[in-house]
Amino acid sequence: MAAKRPIFTQNFSDNLLAIQTFLGAEGLKPFQRFLDRLFNDIVPQLYGFPKSGRSFLANTIHSSEATSLTKKLYTRLNLDDDLREYIIDDYLVLYLLRNKQIVFLSIKHHRQLSFDLTRFWQERSP
């Protein structure tokens, strides 16, 4: 069990607002259900079992850009830090375990990570 209460970074809070805006009015009820699940179920679960998520840095790197960014990331981490990701429904949560503390860094809806191909094809139409 983590010794200290979880910390939510400003970036995590900003991400939640961005998701709410991204989903719009149609997504308001599902987003509210997700928030309830996140704070009532997932955060307590990660508090009790902080290694429930998988190691973020164990992912295979496939590009030189990702390799460069990972090297920069390592300079910001302490030796005992454990950067982890947890997937819940349509969301990916990035969190850090540091000195028995859980720090929630980022959250994204999977559609925020997709390409806007519709706009691409409209711009290319004759």
N, C-alpha and C positions, 0 to 999 in steps of 0.2 A: 504494500500500500504506500502511496506517496505520502510524504510527511507533511507537506504544505498544501494549502488550497491552490487550485489551478489558477493560472494567470491567463487572461485574454488580452492579447496585444491590440493596439489601435488598428493595426493592419487587419486583424481578424474581424474586428467590429466593422471596419470600412468594407471588407469583403462581404459581410452579411447584408449591409445596405446596398451594395452593388448588385448582389444576387436578387434582392427584393425588387430593385429597379428593373433589372434585366427580365425578370419573370412577369412584371407588370400586374395589372389588375386581375387577369385570368389566373395567375399563379399565386395569388395572395393566400387563399385557404390552404392549398398544399404546402406552401412555404411556412405558414403558421404551424401546421401539423409537424413539419420537419423540425422547426425550432423547439416545439414541445418535446419531441423525441430526443433531439440533441441535448437539451439541458436537463431533462428529467431522466433519461436513460443512458445516453452515450457518455456524457461527461462523468457521471458517477461511476460508470463501468471502467472508463480509462483511469479514473482516480484510484479505483481499487485494483485494477490490473493494467498498469501503464504500458506494458509491452504487448497489449492486444493488437495494436497496429503493426504493420510490417516495417522493417528497416528501410528507410528511404534511400540511404546510400548503398544498399545492397543491390539496387537496380543496375542492370548492365547499361553502360554508356555506349551510345552508337554514333556520336558525332564529335567533331573537334570542338564545336561551340559548347556542348554539354560538358566535355572534359575540362575546358577552360573555366566554366562557371562552377564546376564541382571543386576545382582547385581553390578558387576564391572562397567558396563556402567553407572548406576545411580550415582556412585561416581565421574564420569567425567562430569556429567551434572549439570548445575546451576538449581536453583529452577524453574525459569521461562522458561527454555529451552523446545523446542518442537521438538522432533525428528520425521521426517515424511518420508514416502516413496511415490513415484509417479511412476506408471507403464505407459510406453509409448511404444507401439508396442511390440518388443521383449526384452525390457530393463526395469530394475528396478533401479530407482534413489533414493538414500538416501540423505536427506538434513536436515539441522538443522536450526531452527529459534531461534536466540539468539539476544536479544536487538534490535528487528526490523531489523535484518540482516539475510539474507539467506546465508547459508554456504553449498555448494555442497560437500558432503563427499565422495560418492562412486557411481559407476554405474557398472552394470553387464548385460551382455547378458544372456538370460535365458539358452542358451545351455552351458554356462560356469558353470552353477550350476548343470549340469546333471552328470550321472555316465558313465564311459567308460566301458560298459558291453561287447563290442566287444573285447577289449583287455583282459578282464577278461576271457572270454570263450576261446580265443586263447591260453592263458597261461595254461588253464586246459585241453586242448585237448590232447588225448593220442598220 
